[in-house]
Amino acid sequence: MKKQQKSAKSQPMTRYVKLVILLAVVVTAALATLGLSLYKGAVDNSSIALLNQKAVITVSGTVACLPHKDTSGPQTAECLYGVKVGSGYYAINDHTSLAATYGEGSQLTVTGTLVPPATDEKYAIVGTITTASIARE
């Protein structure tokens, strides 16, 4: 009789342990996926919002004018240069010399700290990279 009681008690504990292990595996996989996407520079705004902190990344892309968020009204002729990677754009903290030094359309690899865009950001960007290094490809 005591053996059956002990077995019945350990069964819920076993389920609990399995649930905790499964949860740990899912969280680890999610963090690994997010870390890989940051490492490869394939980050979107939802990933950054999830982090809500600065992250060191390396991206490779083309020097281009950053697109405005609000395109409903008249647009100015100004051009703030950044790096276009796939369908995303990254502002560069030292944007004034970006086009002058490398030229629009140049292929670059940029490494630095990614800062999420401000809520009132004027440009449609993934974030701003405070550069540690810029290299021509």
C-alpha positions in Angstrom: 0.0 0.0 0.0 2.8 2.5 0.9 4.5 1.7 -2.4 1.5 2.8 -4.4 1.1 6.0 -2.4 4.8 6.9 -3.0 4.5 6.2 -6.8 1.3 8.3 -7.1 3.1 11.2 -5.3 6.2 11.1 -7.5 4.2 11.2 -10.7 3.1 14.8 -10.4 6.7 15.7 -9.4 8.0 14.0 -12.6 5.5 16.0 -14.7 6.6 19.2 -13.0 10.3 18.4 -13.7 9.5 17.6 -17.4 7.6 20.9 -17.7 10.5 22.9 -16.2 13.0 21.2 -18.5 10.8 21.8 -21.6 10.4 25.5 -20.6 14.2 25.8 -20.2 14.8 24.3 -23.6 12.3 26.7 -25.3 13.7 29.8 -23.6 17.3 28.7 -24.5 16.3 28.1 -28.1 14.6 31.5 -28.3 17.6 33.3 -26.8 20.0 31.5 -29.2 17.9 32.4 -32.2 17.8 36.1 -31.1 21.5 36.1 -30.5 22.2 34.6 -33.9 20.0 37.2 -35.6 21.8 40.0 -33.8 25.2 38.5 -34.7 24.3 38.3 -38.4 22.8 41.8 -38.4 19.3 40.5 -39.4 17.5 42.3 -36.7 14.1 43.9 -36.9 12.3 46.4 -34.6 10.4 43.7 -32.7 13.7 42.0 -31.7 15.2 45.3 -30.5 12.0 46.1 -28.6 12.3 42.7 -27.0 15.8 43.5 -25.9 15.2 47.1 -25.1 18.9 47.6 -24.6 22.1 48.1 -26.5 23.7 45.2 -28.4 27.0 44.9 -30.3 26.5 43.9 -33.9 28.3 43.7 -37.2 26.4 44.4 -40.4 27.4 44.4 -44.1 25.5 46.6 -46.5 25.4 49.6 -48.8 25.8 53.3 -48.1 22.3 54.8 -48.8 20.0 57.6 -47.8 17.8 56.7 -44.9 14.1 56.6 -45.7 11.7 58.9 -43.8 9.1 57.2 -41.6 6.3 59.6 -42.6 6.1 59.8 -46.4 2.5 61.2 -46.5 3.5 64.9 -46.8 6.2 66.8 -48.7 9.7 65.5 -48.3 12.9 67.5 -47.9 15.8 67.0 -50.2 18.1 66.3 -47.3 19.8 62.9 -47.1 21.0 61.3 -43.9 23.3 58.5 -44.9 23.3 55.1 -43.3 23.7 51.5 -44.2 21.1 49.5 -46.0 21.1 45.8 -45.1 18.5 43.7 -46.9 15.3 45.6 -46.4 16.4 47.3 -43.2 18.3 50.5 -42.7 20.8 51.4 -39.9 21.7 55.0 -39.0 25.4 55.5 -38.2 26.4 57.9 -35.4 29.2 59.4 -37.6 27.0 59.8 -40.7 28.5 63.1 -41.9 31.6 61.5 -43.2 30.0 58.2 -44.3 29.1 59.3 -47.9 32.1 61.7 -48.2 34.6 59.0 -47.2 33.1 55.9 -48.8 30.6 57.2 -51.4 26.9 56.4 -51.8 26.5 52.8 -53.0 29.7 51.6 -51.4 29.7 48.2 -49.7 30.7 48.4 -46.1 31.0 46.3 -43.0 30.1 48.2 -39.8 30.7 47.0 -36.3 29.4 48.8 -33.2 26.8 49.1 -30.6 23.2 49.1 -31.8 20.9 51.5 -30.1 17.2 51.1 -30.7 15.4 54.0 -32.4 13.7 56.6 -30.3 9.9 56.6 -30.3 10.0 60.0 -32.2 12.6 58.8 -34.7 12.2 60.6 -38.0 13.7 57.8 -40.2 12.5 54.3 -40.8 15.5 52.5 -39.2 16.3 49.4 -37.3 18.5 51.5 -35.0 21.6 53.6 -34.8 25.1 52.0 -34.7 27.6 53.7 -32.6 30.6 52.6 -34.7 33.6 50.9 -33.4 34.9 50.1 -37.0 33.9 50.7 -40.6 35.6 48.7 -43.4 35.1 48.8 -47.2 34.2 45.4 -48.7 
